[in-house]
């Protein structure tokens, strides 16, 4: 008889284009095999066994593991219940590395920061370099660079001198603007692992290449030898930077495009899905439909929201706002999307269904409070923070409904400057649509529609900030930003030093320098290559 396929539960979050994750649970020992995406999980339940020929001795059914119950709770829209069950798995459940690994992935997905860190810490107890590096990366991603560096210092010299560890320390130094230290650490990592493509790419991003630089010939040699697609893409991005520094724009464009083509083949964008979601948001969230949602009882604000396309000036705006004494920190925290997992989707019909099944009298205020709870885990210092998470243009309707006092600064920049800057940037977060000018044009065109819709719907709660005006007159815009966010006026916040802050974006080098206008019209040198983008974006 043919083998029966095991039934499965499907749990999908807010990204319908994400690849599925399968968690296979074996019959007896529940052996787990997990290859997880941040956005989409699928749980395979143990397959049913054929009925035995004789009646077995009665026995109690085995209770489901807590992480399985937690996943089922998340699938049903009970985000808090799911988090509590994951915490119980860590406290009272299976301590095997396989189960702890699943807890880590689920906790990371729903942004339960403390649970994710604790699960990662337990995995790191194995002492393996991979598990230790994952733990330090987890700490760093949640703004705990100091804890990661301190833990690294406690390791034996054989661990501290491992190329992956040197690379992690170099990344931390880069994010804090300590570029000389970062270069030294990247070179030490490369010295121990000459083909370490990520280290070569990171080094290329923080230095300027000149004629006769010996690094150039080495990168070219390694690019010829590289076989893995990711490594080849890294070397091509690095060589693109080499050629751009040398003013060989045609060759730089070719290399950036080739690097993007490799990444696009590995992980293609889905503009059609983004457009369907945008159409649903624009049609679904109107002044009339928002009145169908119960008012949110959430009061106050903890976040100053800054959004816009990558490379549009969001990190610069974060820097200006962090110059105010009431603003303690900021970053791409990506926590509001996690806080609305209970809605099981972002469309209006999802919102109405969540509201109907909610057992609380203040369902939208609960989401607001959950967001702030997650924010407090991420930023453990009292005060306002800048939330400049990318990719929130589909969430604005629910965000501003859940947080009635929230306001947004939305950065806008020359489309061509954004396009070429995105193409040449190897985003660590895997922004799939930045790998080709065609994908960039499609994404930007759809994002423009969302901006126009939300601006018309929410009026002065959204402040449009043109990048070009911001860098030409940062003082005036600093005052406008303070007024927009209800901050007490302070002079010259745009001149405040940012040393000591961690900047976890590709803009770190620019943000730590004085504000200039030298990046206005950056695309002009690539103008001859941008005609396909113009035709696709402008129509």
C-alpha positions as CSV (number, residue, x, y, z in Angstrom):
1,X,0.0,0.0,0.0
2,X,1.3,3.5,-0.9
3,X,2.6,5.5,2.0
4,X,0.1,7.9,3.3
5,X,1.1,11.6,3.3
6,X,1.1,13.1,6.8
7,X,-1.4,15.8,7.5
8,X,-0.1,19.3,8.4
9,X,-1.1,22.5,9.9
10,X,-0.2,25.7,8.0
11,X,0.6,28.8,9.9
12,X,1.2,31.8,7.7
13,X,2.0,35.3,8.9
14,X,1.8,38.6,7.1
15,X,4.1,37.8,4.2
16,X,2.2,35.7,1.7
17,X,5.2,35.4,-0.6
18,X,7.4,33.8,2.0
19,X,8.7,30.3,1.6
20,X,7.2,27.6,3.9
21,X,8.9,26.1,6.9
22,X,8.4,22.5,7.8
23,X,8.8,21.2,11.3
24,X,8.7,17.4,11.0
25,X,7.7,15.6,14.2
26,X,8.7,11.9,14.3
27,X,6.5,9.2,15.8
28,X,8.3,8.4,19.0
29,X,11.3,10.6,19.6
30,X,9.8,13.5,17.6
31,X,13.0,14.0,15.6
32,X,12.8,17.5,14.2
33,X,14.1,18.9,10.9
34,X,13.5,22.6,10.6
35,X,14.5,24.9,7.8
36,X,12.7,28.1,8.8
37,X,11.6,31.3,7.2
38,X,10.9,34.3,9.4
39,X,7.5,34.7,7.9
40,X,5.9,31.3,7.4
41,X,5.8,28.1,9.4
42,X,4.3,24.7,8.7
43,X,4.0,21.9,11.2
44,X,3.8,18.3,10.1
45,X,2.0,16.2,12.7
46,X,3.0,12.6,13.3
47,X,1.3,10.3,10.8
48,X,-1.4,8.0,12.0
49,X,-0.3,4.4,12.5
50,X,-2.4,1.5,11.1
51,X,-4.8,-0.1,13.6
52,X,-3.2,-3.1,15.3
53,X,-4.5,-6.6,14.8
54,X,-5.1,-7.1,18.5
55,X,-6.5,-4.5,21.0
56,X,-3.6,-2.8,22.8
57,X,-3.4,-2.2,26.5
58,X,-5.2,1.1,27.2
59,X,-2.8,4.0,28.0
60,X,-3.0,7.7,28.3
61,X,-2.3,9.7,25.1
62,X,1.0,11.5,25.2
63,X,0.6,15.3,25.7
64,X,1.7,17.4,22.9
65,X,5.0,19.2,23.4
66,X,4.6,22.8,24.5
67,X,6.1,24.2,21.4
68,X,3.6,22.3,19.3
69,X,0.8,23.7,21.4
70,X,2.4,27.1,21.0
71,X,2.5,26.8,17.3
72,X,-1.2,25.8,17.2
73,X,-2.0,28.9,19.4
74,X,-0.2,31.1,17.0
75,X,-2.0,29.5,14.0
76,X,-5.3,30.3,15.8
77,X,-4.3,34.0,16.3
78,X,-3.4,33.7,20.0
79,X,0.0,35.4,19.9
80,X,0.4,35.9,23.7
81,X,-0.8,32.3,24.4
82,X,1.7,31.0,21.9
83,X,4.5,33.0,23.5
84,X,3.6,31.7,27.0
85,X,3.7,28.1,25.7
86,X,7.2,28.7,24.1
87,X,8.3,30.0,27.5
88,X,6.9,26.9,29.2
89,X,8.8,24.7,26.7
90,X,12.1,26.4,27.8
91,X,11.1,26.2,31.5
92,X,9.5,22.7,31.7
93,X,9.8,21.0,28.4
94,X,12.3,19.1,26.2
95,X,15.8,20.4,26.6
96,X,17.2,18.8,23.4
97,X,19.0,21.1,21.0
98,X,16.5,20.2,18.3
99,X,13.5,21.4,20.3
100,X,15.3,24.5,21.6
101,X,16.2,25.3,18.0
102,X,12.6,25.3,17.0
103,X,11.7,27.5,20.0
104,X,14.4,29.9,19.0
105,X,13.0,30.1,15.4
106,X,9.4,30.6,16.6
107,X,10.4,33.1,19.3
108,X,12.4,35.1,16.7
109,X,9.5,35.1,14.3
110,X,7.1,36.6,16.8
111,X,9.8,38.9,18.2
112,X,9.7,37.6,21.7
113,X,13.2,38.9,22.2
114,X,14.0,37.5,25.7
115,X,12.8,34.0,24.7
116,X,14.8,34.1,21.5
117,X,18.0,35.2,23.3
118,X,17.5,32.5,26.0
119,X,17.0,29.8,23.5
120,X,20.0,30.9,21.5
121,X,22.1,31.0,24.7
122,X,21.2,27.4,25.5
123,X,22.2,26.3,22.0
124,X,25.5,28.2,22.4
125,X,26.3,26.1,25.5
126,X,27.3,23.3,23.0
127,X,30.5,25.3,22.5
128,X,30.3,24.9,18.7
129,X,31.5,27.9,16.7
130,X,28.2,27.9,14.7
131,X,26.0,28.0,17.8
132,X,28.2,30.6,19.5
133,X,28.3,32.8,16.4
134,X,24.5,32.6,16.1
135,X,24.1,33.6,19.8
136,X,26.3,36.7,19.3
137,X,24.5,37.6,16.1
138,X,21.2,37.3,18.0
139,X,22.4,39.6,20.7
140,X,23.7,42.1,18.2
141,X,20.5,42.1,16.2
142,X,18.6,43.1,19.3
143,X,20.9,45.9,20.1
144,X,23.0,44.1,22.7
145,X,26.4,44.4,21.1
146,X,28.1,45.0,24.5
147,X,26.8,41.7,25.8
148,X,28.0,39.9,22.6
149,X,31.5,41.5,22.9
150,X,31.7,40.6,26.6
151,X,30.7,37.0,26.0
152,X,33.3,36.7,23.2
153,X,36.0,38.0,25.6
154,X,35.2,35.1,27.9
155,X,36.0,32.5,25.3
156,X,39.4,30.7,24.9
157,X,41.8,32.2,22.4
158,X,41.1,29.5,19.9
159,X,37.5,30.7,19.7
160,X,38.3,34.4,19.9
161,X,40.7,34.0,16.9
162,X,38.2,32.1,14.7
163,X,37.4,33.9,11.5
164,X,33.7,33.9,12.2
165,X,34.3,35.5,15.6
166,X,36.7,38.1,14.2
167,X,34.0,38.9,11.5
168,X,31.3,39.4,14.2
169,X,33.6,41.7,16.2
170,X,34.4,43.6,12.9
171,X,30.7,44.0,12.2
172,X,30.1,45.4,15.7
173,X,33.0,47.8,15.2
174,X,31.6,48.9,11.8
175,X,28.1,49.6,13.3
176,X,29.6,51.8,15.9
177,X,31.7,53.7,13.4
178,X,35.1,52.3,14.5
179,X,36.2,51.8,10.9
180,X,40.0,51.4,11.6
181,X,39.3,48.7,14.2
182,X,36.8,47.1,11.8
183,X,39.3,47.0,8.9
184,X,41.9,45.3,11.2
185,X,39.5,42.7,12.3
186,X,38.2,42.0,8.8
187,X,41.8,41.5,7.6
188,X,42.5,39.2,10.5
189,X,39.5,37.1,9.5
190,X,40.6,37.1,5.9
191,X,44.1,36.1,7.0
192,X,42.7,33.0,8.6
193,X,40.1,32.3,5.8
194,X,41.3,33.9,2.5
195,X,38.1,33.1,0.6
196,X,35.8,34.6,3.2
197,X,33.6,36.5,0.8
198,X,31.4,38.2,3.3
199,X,34.5,39.6,5.1
200,X,35.9,40.9,1.8
201,X,32.6,42.5,0.9
202,X,32.3,44.2,4.3
203,X,35.9,45.4,4.0
204,X,35.2,46.8,0.5
205,X,32.2,48.8,1.9
206,X,34.2,50.7,4.5
207,X,37.3,51.6,2.5
208,X,38.1,53.6,-0.7
209,X,40.1,51.8,-3.3
210,X,42.9,53.6,-5.2
211,X,45.1,52.7,-8.1
212,X,47.5,49.8,-7.4
213,X,45.6,48.7,-4.3
214,X,46.8,45.0,-3.8
215,X,43.3,44.1,-2.5
216,X,41.9,44.6,-6.0
217,X,43.9,41.8,-7.6
218,X,43.1,39.4,-4.7
219,X,39.4,40.1,-4.9
220,X,39.5,39.5,-8.7
221,X,41.3,36.2,-8.2
222,X,38.9,35.0,-5.6
223,X,35.9,36.0,-7.7
224,X,37.3,33.8,-10.5
225,X,37.6,30.9,-8.1
226,X,34.3,31.2,-6.3
227,X,31.8,28.5,-7.0
228,X,29.0,29.1,-4.5
229,X,26.4,31.7,-5.8
230,X,26.4,33.8,-2.6
231,X,30.2,34.0,-2.6
232,X,30.2,35.0,-6.3
233,X,27.6,37.7,-5.6
234,X,29.6,39.1,-2.7
235,X,32.8,39.3,-4.7
236,X,30.9,41.0,-7.6
237,X,29.5,43.6,-5.2
238,X,32.9,44.2,-3.9
239,X,34.4,44.6,-7.4
240,X,31.6,46.9,-8.3
241,X,32.6,49.1,-5.4
242,X,36.3,48.9,-6.6
243,X,35.3,50.1,-10.1
244,X,33.0,52.8,-8.8
245,X,35.8,54.2,-6.6
246,X,38.0,54.2,-9.8
247,X,35.3,56.0,-11.7
248,X,34.8,53.1,-14.1
249,X,31.0,53.5,-14.0
250,X,30.2,51.2,-16.9
251,X,32.1,48.3,-15.3
252,X,30.7,49.1,-11.9
253,X,27.2,48.9,-13.2
254,X,27.8,45.6,-14.9
255,X,29.2,44.1,-11.8
256,X,26.4,45.4,-9.5
257,X,23.9,44.0,-12.0
258,X,25.6,40.6,-12.2
259,X,25.7,40.4,-8.4
260,X,22.0,41.3,-8.3
261,X,21.2,38.7,-11.0
262,X,22.7,36.0,-8.9
263,X,20.7,37.0,-5.8
264,X,17.6,37.4,-7.9
265,X,17.9,33.8,-9.2
266,X,18.4,32.5,-5.6
267,X,15.5,34.5,-4.2
268,X,13.3,36.2,-6.7
269,X,11.0,39.1,-5.8
270,X,7.2,38.8,-6.2
271,X,6.0,42.1,-7.4
272,X,2.6,40.6,-8.4
273,X,1.9,39.6,-4.8
274,X,3.0,43.0,-3.5
275,X,0.7,44.7,-5.9
276,X,-2.2,42.4,-4.9
277,X,-1.6,43.3,-1.3
278,X,-1.4,47.0,-2.1
279,X,-4.6,46.9,-4.1
280,X,-6.3,45.2,-1.1
281,X,-5.0,47.8,1.3
282,X,-6.0,50.7,-0.9
283,X,-9.5,49.3,-1.6
284,X,-10.0,48.0,1.9
285,X,-8.8,50.8,4.2
286,X,-10.9,53.9,3.6
287,X,-12.4,56.5,5.9
288,X,-15.7,54.6,6.0
289,X,-14.2,51.1,6.6
290,X,-12.0,52.3,9.4
291,X,-15.1,53.3,11.2
292,X,-16.0,49.6,11.3
293,X,-13.1,49.0,13.6
294,X,-13.5,49.7,17.3
295,X,-11.5,52.6,18.5
296,X,-8.2,51.8,20.1
297,X,-7.9,52.5,23.8
298,X,-4.1,52.8,23.6
299,X,-2.8,56.1,25.0
300,X,0.6,57.8,24.7
301,X,3.5,57.1,22.4
302,X,6.9,55.4,22.8
303,X,7.9,55.5,19.1
304,X,8.5,58.2,16.5
305,X,7.8,56.4,13.2
306,X,10.1,57.1,10.3
307,X,9.5,55.2,7.0
308,X,10.3,55.3,3.3
309,X,12.2,53.3,0.8
310,X,15.7,52.1,1.6
311,X,18.4,54.7,0.8
312,X,15.8,57.5,1.0
313,X,17.2,59.2,4.1
314,X,15.4,57.3,6.9
315,X,18.7,56.7,8.8
316,X,19.6,60.4,8.5
317,X,16.2,61.3,9.9
318,X,16.7,58.9,12.7
319,X,20.0,60.5,13.5
320,X,18.5,64.0,13.6
321,X,15.7,62.9,16.0
322,X,18.1,61.0,18.2
323,X,19.9,64.3,18.7
324,X,16.9,65.4,20.9
325,X,17.3,64.8,24.6
326,X,13.9,63.0,24.9
327,X,14.9,60.4,22.2
328,X,17.1,57.7,23.5
329,X,17.7,55.4,20.5
330,X,16.2,54.0,17.3
331,X,16.6,51.5,14.5
332,X,14.9,49.1,12.1
333,X,13.1,47.2,14.9
334,X,10.4,45.5,12.8
335,X,8.1,44.9,15.8
336,X,4.7,46.2,14.7
337,X,4.4,43.4,12.2
338,X,5.0,40.9,15.0
339,X,2.5,42.6,17.3
340,X,-0.4,42.1,14.8
341,X,0.2,38.4,14.2
342,X,-3.1,37.9,16.1
343,X,-5.0,39.3,13.1
344,X,-3.8,36.4,10.9
345,X,-3.3,38.9,8.0
346,X,-3.3,42.6,7.2
347,X,-6.3,43.0,5.0
348,X,-9.5,44.6,6.2
349,X,-11.3,41.3,6.3
350,X,-8.6,39.9,8.6
351,X,-9.0,42.9,10.9
352,X,-12.7,42.6,11.1
353,X,-12.5,38.8,11.8
354,X,-9.9,39.5,14.6
355,X,-12.1,42.1,16.1
356,X,-15.1,39.7,16.1
357,X,-13.3,36.8,17.8
358,X,-11.3,38.9,20.3
359,X,-12.3,38.3,23.9
360,X,-11.1,41.7,25.1
361,X,-13.2,44.9,24.9
362,X,-10.2,46.8,23.5
363,X,-8.7,44.5,20.8
364,X,-6.8,47.3,19.0
365,X,-5.5,48.8,22.2
366,X,-4.2,45.3,23.1
367,X,-2.1,45.2,19.9
368,X,-0.8,48.7,20.8
369,X,0.2,47.5,24.2
370,X,1.8,44.4,22.8
371,X,3.9,46.5,20.4
372,X,5.1,48.6,23.3
373,X,5.9,45.6,25.4
374,X,8.1,44.2,22.5
375,X,9.6,47.7,22.1
376,X,10.5,47.8,25.8
377,X,12.3,44.5,25.5
378,X,14.3,45.8,22.5
379,X,15.1,49.2,24.1
380,X,15.5,48.8,27.8
381,X,16.1,52.5,28.5
382,X,13.0,54.8,29.2
383,X,12.3,57.5,26.6
384,X,11.2,57.9,23.1
385,X,12.7,55.7,20.3
386,X,12.7,56.1,16.5
387,X,11.1,53.1,14.8
388,X,12.4,53.3,11.2
389,X,11.5,49.8,10.2
390,X,11.5,49.3,6.4
391,X,8.6,47.7,4.5
392,X,5.8,49.0,6.6
393,X,3.9,50.7,3.8
394,X,1.3,47.9,3.8
395,X,0.8,48.2,7.6
396,X,0.1,51.9,7.9
397,X,-3.7,51.6,8.2
398,X,-3.5,49.2,11.2
399,X,-0.5,50.9,12.7
400,X,-2.2,54.4,12.9
401,X,-5.4,52.8,14.1
402,X,-3.8,50.8,16.9
403,X,-1.7,53.8,18.0
404,X,-4.0,56.8,17.9
405,X,-1.3,59.3,18.9
406,X,1.4,58.0,16.5
407,X,2.7,60.1,13.7
408,X,4.9,59.2,10.8
409,X,7.7,61.0,8.9
410,X,7.8,59.5,5.4
411,X,11.0,60.1,3.4
412,X,10.9,60.7,-0.3
413,X,13.9,61.0,-2.6
414,X,14.6,61.2,-6.3
415,X,13.5,57.9,-7.8
416,X,16.7,57.5,-9.9
417,X,18.9,58.1,-6.9
418,X,17.0,55.6,-4.8
419,X,17.1,53.1,-7.6
420,X,20.8,53.1,-8.3
421,X,21.6,53.2,-4.6
422,X,19.4,50.2,-3.9
423,X,21.0,48.3,-6.9
424,X,24.5,48.8,-5.6
425,X,23.8,48.0,-2.0
426,X,24.1,44.3,-0.8
427,X,21.4,44.6,1.8
428,X,21.9,42.2,4.7
429,X,18.2,41.8,5.3
430,X,17.6,40.3,1.9
431,X,15.3,42.9,0.3
432,X,14.5,40.8,-2.7
433,X,13.2,43.5,-4.9
434,X,16.5,45.5,-4.9
435,X,18.4,43.0,-7.1
436,X,17.4,44.4,-10.5
437,X,16.3,47.8,-11.9
438,X,13.1,46.2,-13.2
439,X,12.1,44.9,-9.7
440,X,13.1,48.2,-8.1
441,X,10.9,50.1,-10.6
442,X,7.9,47.8,-10.0
443,X,8.3,48.0,-6.2
444,X,8.7,51.8,-6.1
445,X,5.7,52.4,-8.3
446,X,3.5,50.3,-6.0
447,X,5.0,51.9,-2.9
448,X,4.2,55.4,-4.4
449,X,0.5,54.4,-4.6
450,X,0.5,53.3,-1.0
451,X,2.1,56.6,0.1
452,X,-0.5,58.6,-1.8
453,X,-3.3,56.6,-0.3
454,X,-2.2,56.7,3.3
455,X,-1.3,60.4,3.0
456,X,-4.8,61.2,1.7
457,X,-6.5,59.1,4.4
458,X,-4.5,60.2,7.5
459,X,-3.6,63.8,6.5
460,X,-1.2,65.6,8.7
461,X,-0.4,62.5,10.8
462,X,2.0,61.7,7.9
463,X,4.7,64.3,7.2
464,X,6.3,64.0,3.8
465,X,10.1,64.7,4.1
466,X,11.9,65.3,0.8
467,X,15.5,64.1,1.2
468,X,16.9,66.8,-1.0
469,X,15.3,69.6,1.1
470,X,16.4,67.8,4.3
471,X,20.1,67.8,3.5
472,X,20.0,71.3,2.1
473,X,18.4,72.8,5.2
474,X,18.6,70.3,8.0
475,X,18.1,72.9,10.7
476,X,14.6,73.9,9.4
477,X,13.6,70.3,8.9
478,X,14.8,69.4,12.4
479,X,12.4,72.0,13.7
480,X,9.6,70.7,11.5
481,X,10.2,67.1,12.7
482,X,10.2,68.2,16.4
483,X,6.9,70.0,15.8
484,X,5.4,67.1,13.9
485,X,6.2,64.6,16.7
486,X,5.2,67.0,19.5
487,X,8.8,67.3,20.9
488,X,9.8,70.3,22.9
489,X,12.0,72.4,20.6
490,X,15.7,72.0,21.1
491,X,18.3,73.9,19.0
492,X,20.7,72.2,16.5
493,X,19.6,68.6,17.2
494,X,20.8,67.8,13.6
495,X,24.4,68.6,14.8
496,X,24.4,66.3,17.8
497,X,27.1,63.7,17.7
498,X,26.1,60.1,17.1
499,X,29.4,58.4,18.3
500,X,28.7,55.4,20.5
501,X,25.3,54.6,18.8
502,X,25.0,51.4,16.8
503,X,23.8,52.1,13.2
504,X,22.8,48.7,11.8
505,X,22.1,49.9,8.2
506,X,24.1,50.3,5.0
507,X,24.1,54.0,5.7
508,X,26.4,53.8,8.7
509,X,29.4,55.5,7.1
510,X,27.4,58.4,5.7
511,X,25.4,59.0,8.9
512,X,28.4,59.4,11.1
513,X,29.7,62.2,8.9
514,X,28.4,65.8,8.7
515,X,25.3,66.2,6.7
516,X,26.1,67.2,3.1
517,X,24.3,67.5,-0.3
518,X,26.9,65.5,-2.2
519,X,24.6,62.5,-2.6
520,X,21.9,64.5,-4.4
521,X,21.9,63.4,-8.1
522,X,24.1,60.4,-7.3
523,X,22.4,58.6,-10.2
524,X,23.6,61.1,-12.8
525,X,26.9,59.2,-13.3
526,X,24.9,56.1,-14.1
527,X,22.4,57.9,-16.3
528,X,23.1,56.0,-19.5
529,X,22.2,52.8,-17.7
530,X,18.9,54.0,-16.2
531,X,16.7,54.3,-19.3
532,X,15.0,50.8,-18.7
533,X,14.3,51.9,-15.1
534,X,12.7,55.2,-16.4
535,X,10.5,53.5,-18.9
536,X,9.3,50.9,-16.4
537,X,8.8,53.3,-13.4
538,X,7.5,56.4,-15.2
539,X,5.6,54.4,-17.8
